[in-house]
Amino acid sequence: QLSKDKLDKLPEESQMLFDRKEELKVEVRALEGSIREASEMIMRTDLINMKRVMRRLDMADKNDVPTLKGKVACSISATDEILITEMLFSGEFSDLEPHQVAAILSCLIYTDGKGSSEKDGQNKAQFKCEVLGKAFAGLQKTAERVADAMIDCKITTLDKEEYVAKFRPDLVELTQRWCQGATFKEICDEARNIYEGTIIRVFRR
């Protein structure tokens, strides 16, 4: 049981706690406002910088109206829309057969690989098909050009080496074999440390 003195102090303590709660509410609202303003400022800065990238790559005119190139980029959702649009408009697919196009596109879909492959040279692996090797080298050069444009336009979160290295060639020749009629078992037998589910997802996309 509470003593009389404690009972007398309860209303006073309750009032103090209530006042403190109200003070904390005001502080929370102020902090939420600051966070919201900071987020909006970051978004505005990112938007301005991305507009610069679009103009730099001729995807938007000086009034920020999308060009044909920009409209193509807007219609792509399965992968890096800027990179694939640059490849399309620079004619990198023009001399490739359909199965070779699909093979190179696997680099833009399969970005799950982790580890040291880019350090030990696997991203520069020799392809059995010279055409695929040349096409992959073209993809890397285009990725470097896109990365340079983004960095010049103050997209500071981008690391050029990481951006280029994430487009991996692991499934290029396997994709070509699949398009040419190889069985899924043959594909899985040749795949190194790649889950069957990952292969299916890449092929479908």
Secondary structure, 3 states (H helix, E strand, C coil): CCCHHHHHHHHHHHHHHHHHHHHHHHHHHHHHHHHHHHHHHHHHHHHHHHHHHHHHCCCECCCCCECHHHHHHHCCCCCCHHHHHHHHHCCCCCCCCHHHHHHHHHHHHCCCCCCCCCCCCHHHCCCCCHHHHHHHHHHHHHHHHHHHHHHHCCCCCCCHHHHHHCCCCCCHHHHHHHHCCCCHHHHHHHCCCCCHHHHHHHHHC
